[in-house]
Amino acid sequence: MTTDIEPILLTEIDPAGYAVLTLNRPQAMNALSRALMTEIAETVDRLAADPSVRVLILAANGRAFCAGLDLREIGAGEGSLGSGKRTADPVAALNRFDGPIIGAINGAAVTGGFELALACDVLLAGPGARFADTHARVGIAPGWGLSQKLSRTIGPSRAREASFTGNWISAEQAAAWGLVSRVVPAEELLPQARKLATDMLGTLPEMLRRYKAIINDGYALPFGQGLALERERATAFNSQVKAEGVEQRREAVRERNRGA
């Protein structure tokens, strides 16, 4: 007799050009076990190599988005901090994906789960979404960018308050601070994420990748250097567009879309 085992990560590829990855450990609040981290990293890298997938949606089943690292696994010496084995890095994989990533945050995103959310380019939140950085409470140092990304997203004073206390940031507060784009009804969270993905796919594919790259690369630089980088890339790209002809490029894109 065989028993079906529920996948810990659900993957759906929509013909429109986006994929939905759904964390599926609801009984464990989608805590990041070694297996789940490996599954996320390998799946994202596989989708990154698929030219038909240009946008990702990261979602979760259950009442939480992600409770962070699996502390039970770590306590048993089997998790990413206790085994001594190299663990796949889901955030690094998300950073390698060159298209937009939309996070559909349905519930609690805690510590490592907060970092997973911050690896997304745009966040939509359900009314039950909330965020907490509990690194200082549990005694684990952030290693996926939270200490740097959060202050750049909501400002250093708010980020310090959140990280020094471990207190919750509600969905409404996250929207007011610019951490999430907007709060939508729970039943509309994934439909709104899908609509946003479709809107993004209505742009020119090459421009979508380039725009993400210039925003992210420039944001990591001082403002003046970011402006210089924008000018440098714009000059090179626009010269290429002029040489090829704008209308010819658009027609090539239309033809490619018709054949997709």
N, C-alpha and C positions, 0 to 999 in steps of 0.2 A: 504494500500500500504506500503510495506516495502522497506527500503533503505539499501543497503549493505554498511557497514562501513569498510574502509580499515584498516587492522591490523597495529598497530604501531611497531610491531616487527614480522618479517617474520622468520620462522624456517624451515629449510630443513635438513633432516637427510639422508645422503648418505649411501647406503649399504656398501661402502668401509670401513666405521667406523668413519666418521667425520660428524660434523653438521655445518651448516652455519647459523649464526644469523645475520639478516640484519635490522638495524635501519631504520624505515620507516615513518619518519615525515619530508619528504623533504621540505614541505612548511614552516617548522619552523627550517630549517637547522639541523634537528634531535636533537633539544634541549631536555634536559633531564627533562621531566615533571615527576610528581609523578607517573603517570600511566606507563610511559615508564621505569622508574627505577624499579618499582615493577615487570613489565613484564620481564625485563632482569634478575633480581635476581631470580625470580621464575623459569624461563625457564632454566637458567644455573644450578640451583640446581636440577631440574628435570633431565637434561641431565647428570649431574654428577652421578646420581644414576642409569643411564642406561649403563650397561656393554658393549653395542654395540657401544657406542660413546666414542672414545678415544682421539679425537682431535677436537678443536673448531676453527672455523673461524668467526671473528667478522668483519662485513662489514656494509655499509650504502648506502642508495639510495639518489640520488640527488647530489647537487654540494658541499655539506659539509659532513664531517664525523660526527662531533658532535659539536654544538656550546656551549656546557656546560649546566649548569642549565638553566631551562626555566625562564628567568628574568621577563617575562610578568606574569607568574603564581605566581612568588614570589611577584611581585609588587601588585598583587591583593590579597595577603594574603593567597593564596592557595597552594603555592609551598612548597618545603622541608624546607625552612628557615622561612616561614611566617605562617604556619598553626598550629604550635605547636604539630603536630602529628608526630609520628615516621615514617620515610620513609625507605622503603627497600633500601638496600645498594648494588648496582650492582657490585661495585669493590670488596667488601668482597665476593660476590658470585663467581666472577671470580677467586679470590684468593683461594677459596675452591676447584675449579676444579683441579684434580690432573694430568690431561694430558696437553699437549702443547696447547696454545692459539695463533693463528695467527691473527694479525690485518691487514686488507686490508684497508689502509688509502687512500681514494679517494679525499678528499678535506680538508677543514679547520677542525682542531682539537683544540678547544679553551678551556682553563681553565679546567672545569670538563670533557670536551671531550678529552683534553690532558691527564688527569688522567686516563680516560677510556682506551686510547691507551696504556699508560704505564702499565696498568694491563695485557697487552698481553705479551707473551714470545718472539715473533718474529714479527717485523713490516715490511710489504712491503708497498711501497708508489707509488701512481700514480704521474704523473708530476704535478698535481694540488694540491697535498697534501701540507699542511703547518701547523705549530704548533705555538701556542702562549699561554703564561701563563699571563693572565690578572687579576689575583687575586688582585694585588696591585692597579690596576686601578679601579676595581669595588667595592673594599672594602669587599671582602669575603675571609676568610682564607682557605687555602687548608686543606682538611681533608682526602683525599684519597691517600696520599703518594707522591704527586708531589714534595714537598720541599725536600724530602729525595731521591727519586728515580732518579730525573733528574740529580742531581749532581753526582750520582754514575754511570750514563749512559754516560754523555757527559763531565764530569769534573766540579769541583766547580766554576771555573771562568766563563765558558760559561753558566752554569746554573744560576749563579747570574746575569749575563748580561741579560739573557732571562727573568728572573723573576722580576728583578728591573725595567725593561723598558716596558715589555709587547710586545716587538717587535716580528715580525714574524720570524720563522725559515723555510726556504723554503725546499722543498723536497730534492734538491741537497745538501743543507747545512746539512740537517738532516742525509743524507747518509755519507757525509764527516766526520761528528762528531760521527758516529756510533749509532745514535738514531734509524735509520731504516737500515735494512739489505741491501736493494737495491731499486732503482727506476725503475719501469717498465712502458711500455706504458699503457695508460688508459684502452684500450680494453683487455690488458693482465693481469690486476690486479687480478681479481677474478680467472681466469684460473691458474695463477701462484700460487695463494694461495692454490687452490685445489691440484695442483701438489705437492706443498710442504707438504701439509697434507698427501697425498698419500705416499710420500717418508718417512715421519715420521712413518706412519703405517706399513712400511716394516721392522721396527725394532721389537725386542721382546717386547710385551706389558708391561711386568713387568719392563724391563729395561727402557722403555720410562718414566714410572712414577717415578722410582727411580732416573733416571738421572735428571729429572726436579727438584725433591725434593732436591737432594744434591747440585745442582747449586744454587737454590734459598735460601736454608737454609744456605749454606756456604757463600753466598754473603752478608748475613746480619751480618756476624761475622767478627772480625779482621782476617787478612790473616792466621796467625798461628793457630787460633782456627778453621778456615775453613779447613785447611790441616788436623788437628787432627780429625775433624768430618768425613772427607773423609776416612781416614785410619780406623776409628772405624767402619763405615758402610761397607766399603769394606771387612774388615776382617770377619764381621758377615755374609755378603751376600755370599762371595766367599767360606766360609766354608760350607754354606748351599748348594751351587752349587756342591761342591766336594762330599758332602755326597749323594746328589741325583743322581749325574752323569750328566755331561754336555750334552751328546748325548740324554739321556732319557728326559731331560728338553726340548731340541730342538724338539724332536719328538712329545712331548706333545703339544708344541706350534703349530707345523705343523698340527697335527690332529685337534686341536681346530680351526685353520684357515680354514681347509678343510670343517669343519662342519658349519662355519659361513655363 
